[in-house]
Amino acid sequence: MNSQGHPFHLVDPSPWTIISSIGAFSLTSGSVMWFHSFVGGGFLLFFGLSMIISMMVFWWRDVVREGAFEGNHNSFVEMNLRLGMVLFIASEVMFFFAFFWGFFYSSINPAIEVGAIYPPVEIVTFNAWEVPLANTLILLTSGSTVTLCHNSIITGDRTYAIISLIMTILLAILFTVFQVFEYMHASFTVSDSIYGSTFFLATGFHGFHVLIGTFFLTVCLFRVINNQFTREHHFGFEAAAWYWHFVDVVWLFLFLSVYWWGGN
């Protein structure tokens, strides 16, 4: 019987919130300093990034322990976790909406400073039917494999869950490799007019989300291997799958608007 008199899970005092705040502040400040070639900017950036990565490892460890071993994630707590994930993805939608707004504003009504034409005449755009199309197929395939993993967890087929999740992670890594290859062969930079700014901000932040999703799925892989997911309780994986499908959908909009429509 619940002696608390309520279904909520009141977490123990944790240092990870303040550490994550310090890490995020150091990362953003260090990035700005590094971009402007200030002394110590690179060190502060690396320090902040290291703190955030460490915080993720230890905070996720605590959440896994609370849910998988201590049994604190009852149905009410899980419902609120789902709501929190939905709100988080909604905030991410607004985040990318700002990039798409800037892109369509500059492309539909190009300013005189860029020659009143979009893309600007000096910009050599990517062929949407080469690397971007390959990355689209890779992400769509990874969305199928992560769904297959979800179905395997529900049906109790641990072997297929592990195999399909490994395939998803490998496809995610392949997508990142192709995007790095694309950036290395770009004929423009982030400072090349509004096109370069919107292109690298939108695709770069999407690539950053792919990296986060890859780490998320890798954590889930270790949890599947260690039998920490059951048919009834596997929200940790569901959250990763939702996030990954969100990444897929954003890329489809990027491919259609930035690469295909905006590159012609």
C-alpha positions in Angstrom: 0.0 0.0 0.0 1.3 3.5 -0.9 2.2 5.2 2.4 2.6 8.5 0.7 -1.2 9.0 0.1 -0.5 10.1 -3.5 0.7 8.4 -6.7 3.5 10.8 -7.4 7.1 9.9 -7.4 9.0 12.4 -5.3 12.6 12.1 -6.4 15.5 12.3 -4.0 17.6 15.5 -3.9 19.9 15.5 -7.0 22.9 17.6 -8.0 22.4 17.0 -11.7 20.1 20.0 -12.2 22.6 22.6 -11.0 25.4 20.8 -12.8 23.5 20.7 -16.1 22.8 24.5 -15.7 26.4 25.2 -15.2 27.4 23.0 -18.1 24.8 24.6 -20.4 26.0 28.1 -19.4 29.6 27.1 -20.0 28.8 25.5 -23.3 26.9 28.5 -24.7 29.4 31.1 -23.3 32.4 29.0 -24.6 30.8 28.7 -28.0 30.3 32.4 -28.4 33.9 33.1 -27.1 35.3 30.4 -29.5 33.4 31.8 -32.5 34.9 35.2 -31.8 38.4 33.8 -31.2 38.6 34.8 -27.5 41.3 33.3 -25.4 39.9 30.3 -23.4 36.8 30.0 -25.5 37.7 26.5 -26.7 38.5 25.3 -23.1 35.2 26.7 -21.7 33.3 25.1 -24.6 34.9 21.7 -23.9 34.4 22.1 -20.2 30.7 22.8 -20.6 30.3 19.9 -23.1 32.0 17.5 -20.8 29.8 18.5 -17.9 26.6 18.0 -19.9 27.7 14.6 -21.2 28.6 13.6 -17.6 25.3 14.9 -16.3 23.4 12.9 -19.0 25.2 9.7 -18.0 24.6 10.0 -14.3 21.1 11.5 -14.6 20.0 8.7 -17.0 21.5 6.2 -14.6 19.3 7.5 -11.8 16.2 7.5 -13.9 16.8 3.9 -15.0 17.4 2.8 -11.4 14.2 4.5 -10.2 12.1 3.0 -13.0 13.6 -0.4 -13.6 14.9 -1.4 -10.2 13.1 0.6 -7.5 9.7 0.4 -9.3 8.9 4.0 -8.8 7.4 4.5 -12.3 3.8 3.4 -11.7 1.1 3.9 -14.3 0.4 7.5 -13.0 4.1 8.5 -13.2 4.4 6.9 -16.6 1.4 8.9 -17.9 3.1 12.1 -16.7 6.4 11.0 -18.3 4.5 10.5 -21.6 3.0 14.0 -21.3 6.4 15.5 -20.6 7.8 13.8 -23.7 4.9 15.1 -25.8 5.5 18.6 -24.5 9.2 18.4 -25.1 8.6 17.3 -28.7 6.1 20.1 -29.1 8.8 22.6 -28.0 11.2 21.0 -30.6 8.5 21.5 -33.3 8.5 25.2 -32.4 12.2 25.3 -32.4 12.4 24.1 -36.0 9.4 26.1 -37.0 11.5 29.2 -36.4 14.2 27.9 -38.9 11.6 27.1 -41.5 10.0 30.5 -41.0 13.3 32.2 -41.7 13.9 30.0 -44.7 10.6 30.6 -46.4 10.6 34.3 -45.5 14.0 34.8 -47.2 13.2 32.4 -50.2 9.7 33.6 -51.1 10.6 37.3 -50.8 14.3 37.5 -51.3 15.9 40.8 -50.3 17.7 43.2 -52.7 20.9 42.5 -50.8 21.0 39.0 -52.2 20.0 40.1 -55.7 16.3 39.7 -55.2 16.7 36.0 -56.2 16.9 32.8 -54.2 19.2 31.0 -54.0 21.7 33.9 -54.5 23.5 33.7 -57.8 26.9 33.0 -56.3 25.6 30.0 -54.3 26.1 26.5 -55.8 23.4 24.4 -54.1 23.5 20.6 -53.5 21.8 18.2 -55.8 18.8 17.0 -53.9 18.8 13.6 -55.7 22.3 12.6 -54.5 23.5 12.6 -50.9 20.3 14.3 -49.5 18.1 11.6 -51.2 20.4 8.9 -49.8 20.1 10.3 -46.3 16.3 10.5 -46.7 16.2 6.8 -47.5 18.5 6.0 -44.6 16.4 7.9 -42.1 13.1 6.4 -43.4 14.7 2.9 -43.1 15.8 3.7 -39.6 12.3 4.7 -38.7 11.1 1.3 -39.9 13.7 -0.6 -37.9 13.0 1.3 -34.7 9.3 0.5 -35.2 10.3 -3.2 -35.7 12.2 -3.0 -32.5 9.2 -1.7 -30.6 7.0 -4.4 -32.0 9.6 -7.0 -31.0 9.7 -5.7 -27.4 5.9 -5.9 -27.2 5.9 -9.4 -28.5 8.7 -10.4 -26.2 11.2 -11.2 -29.0 14.4 -9.9 -27.4 16.7 -11.2 -30.2 14.9 -9.3 -33.0 14.6 -6.3 -30.7 18.4 -6.2 -30.3 19.1 -6.8 -34.0 16.6 -4.1 -35.2 17.9 -1.6 -32.7 21.5 -2.2 -33.8 20.4 -1.7 -37.4 18.8 1.6 -36.4 21.9 2.9 -34.6 24.1 1.9 -37.6 21.8 3.7 -40.0 21.9 6.8 -37.7 25.7 6.7 -37.7 25.7 6.3 -41.5 23.4 9.4 -41.8 25.8 11.5 -39.8 28.8 10.3 -41.9 27.0 11.3 -45.1 26.1 14.7 -43.6 29.7 15.4 -42.6 30.8 14.4 -46.1 28.2 16.8 -47.5 29.4 19.7 -45.3 33.0 19.0 -46.3 32.1 19.4 -49.9 29.9 22.4 -49.6 30.7 25.3 -51.8 29.4 27.8 -49.3 29.7 28.5 -45.5 27.3 29.6 -42.8 28.4 33.2 -43.4 27.5 33.2 -47.1 24.4 35.3 -47.2 21.0 34.2 -45.8 21.1 31.0 -47.7 24.2 29.7 -45.9 22.9 30.8 -42.6 19.5 29.2 -42.9 20.9 26.0 -44.5 23.5 25.3 -41.9 21.4 26.3 -39.0 18.5 24.1 -40.0 20.4 21.1 -41.2 23.1 21.5 -38.6 20.6 21.5 -35.7 18.9 18.5 -37.2 22.2 16.7 -37.4 22.7 17.6 -33.7 19.3 16.1 -32.9 20.3 12.9 -34.8 23.4 12.6 -32.6 21.2 13.0 -29.5 18.8 10.4 -30.8 21.7 8.1 -31.5 22.9 8.3 -27.9 19.3 7.9 -26.7 18.9 4.7 -28.8 22.3 3.4 -27.7 21.3 3.7 -24.1 18.1 1.8 -25.0 20.2 -0.9 -26.7 22.1 -1.6 -23.5 18.8 -1.7 -21.6 17.3 -4.2 -24.0 20.4 -6.4 -23.7 20.2 -6.2 -19.9 16.4 -7.2 -19.9 15.3 -3.9 -18.5 12.3 -3.5 -20.8 9.2 -5.6 -20.5 6.0 -5.8 -22.6 4.2 -3.6 -20.2 6.9 -1.2 -19.1 9.2 0.1 -21.8 8.5 3.8 -21.9 12.3 4.6 -22.0 12.4 3.0 -25.4 9.1 4.5 -26.5 10.4 8.0 -25.7 13.5 7.3 -27.9 11.3 6.0 -30.7 9.0 9.1 -30.6 12.0 11.3 -30.7 13.5 9.4 -33.6 10.3 9.6 -35.6 10.2 13.3 -34.9 13.8 13.5 -36.4 12.5 11.6 -39.4 9.6 14.0 -40.0 11.8 17.1 -39.7 14.2 15.7 -42.2 11.4 15.1 -44.7 10.5 18.8 -44.5 14.1 19.8 -44.8 14.6 17.6 -47.9 11.5 18.9 -49.6 11.9 22.6 -48.7 15.6 23.3 -48.3 17.2 20.8 -50.6 14.6 20.3 -53.3 12.4 23.4 -53.5 15.0 25.9 -52.1 17.8 24.5 -54.3 16.2 25.0 -57.6 
